[in-house]
Amino acid sequence: MEENKEQNPETPVIDPEVMPKETAVEKRSPSVPVTIDQLAAEEKRGIAIVETRDAILVTLRKSSLAATSPSDWVLFRDPDGNVTGYLQDRGCDKIAPRWGIDVIPDGDFEKIDEDDGTFGYRIRGHAVSRLTGQSVLDMEGIRYSTDDFVKYKKGVELDTLVKKGARANLDGGCVRELTGFKSVNVQEIQEAWAGTWKKWEMCAKGRGFGSKHERAGVASTTEGTPSEVPIPPCSKCNRPMDFIRAGERDGRTWKAYWKCKDYAWDSKARVSNGHDRFDDDIYREQIAKRQAAAAQANREPGQET
């Protein structure tokens, strides 16, 4: 007998893509005080609630930092020597679910056409954390066709990826505002990474590291190359590669990277000549993982942790 596939008309079909989410209001008990006056009226219970909330946020912050990797951060050093980290968009994507952050676009993408044929996309929006109840308004995300992450793309793929990058930048900006990860003390980051292969020295470096001349990307020799990592050879010509420090110019930033002296990029064809260029943070992560694997392999039987 053929199975009856007719659906019960009284049972609504819910598309999983549009299934309504529980909100913080739906989860909150009406008996829990939320204002200062309400907490004060509860005396000892109010103090206990504040202390519990504080402990939850401290734990959440530390676990969020632990979920990130060195390649998710750019470090900056002020004139007094204080080092802080800026969480990049991809790192924000890792921690957003922990904070229950929803980002809502305000309208569609706006295309920015430049005279030289390059372009960008801008998108605006707002966001709310269902965990803390905080929200941010009038946020903006923007990315350009000249950014490194689309350097080898062209055509429809390039257009699509720039749009995705702008949206990721909007999401990242909202997450940084709602979590306080725009500027994090490097010691706090390293404490969250304690006992792992992750080290703050592996993060990309921005303002305050090296001279302004070096940060502008002019210095392209092995002078100033990090001593804690070996100089990589180009896979095509086998010559030692140059180290370029992270920096910014005309409002655009780039991470530290390694580049062969013969590397060249054809902006029209959007292809390179085959010589190597890659980010320093990714290179450091690869080295750290290889070292950790080698250390594990060299342990005597019974020494495993």
HELIX and SHEET records of a PDB file:
HELIX    1   1 PRO A   16  VAL A   18  5                                   3    
HELIX    2   2 ALA A   24  LYS A   27  1                                   4    
HELIX    3   3 ILE A   36  ALA A   41  1                                   6    
HELIX    4   4 LYS A   44  ALA A   66  1                                  23    
HELIX    5   5 PRO A   70  ASP A   72  5                                   3    
HELIX    6   6 ASP A   89  TRP A   99  1                                  11    
HELIX    7   7 ASP A  148  VAL A  150  5                                   3    
HELIX    8   8 GLY A  155  THR A  179  1                                  25    
HELIX    9   9 VAL A  186  ALA A  192  1                                   7    
HELIX   10  10 TRP A  200  MET A  202  5                                   3    
HELIX   11  11 LYS A  212  ARG A  215  1                                   4    
HELIX   12  12 ASP A  280  ALA A  297  1                                  18    
SHEET    1   A 4 VAL A 184  ASN A 185  0                                        
SHEET    2   A 4 VAL A  83  LEU A  87 -1                                        
SHEET    3   A 4 TRP A  73  ARG A  77 -1                                        
SHEET    4   A 4 ALA A 204  LYS A 205  1                                        
SHEET    1   B 3 ILE A 101  PRO A 105  0                                        
SHEET    2   B 3 PHE A 119  SER A 129 -1                                        
SHEET    3   B 3 GLU A 110  ASP A 113 -1                                        
SHEET    1   C 3 ILE A 101  PRO A 105  0                                        
SHEET    2   C 3 PHE A 119  SER A 129 -1                                        
SHEET    3   C 3 SER A 135  TYR A 144 -1                                        
SHEET    1   D 3 ASP A 242  ILE A 244  0                                        
SHEET    2   D 3 TYR A 257  LYS A 259 -1                                        
SHEET    3   D 3 ARG A 277  ASP A 279 -1                                        
SHEET    1   E 2 GLY A 247  ARG A 249  0                                        
SHEET    2   E 2 ARG A 252  TRP A 254 -1                                        
SHEET    1   F 2 TRP A 265  ASP A 266  0                                        
SHEET    2   F 2 VAL A 271  SER A 272 -1                                        
END                                                                             
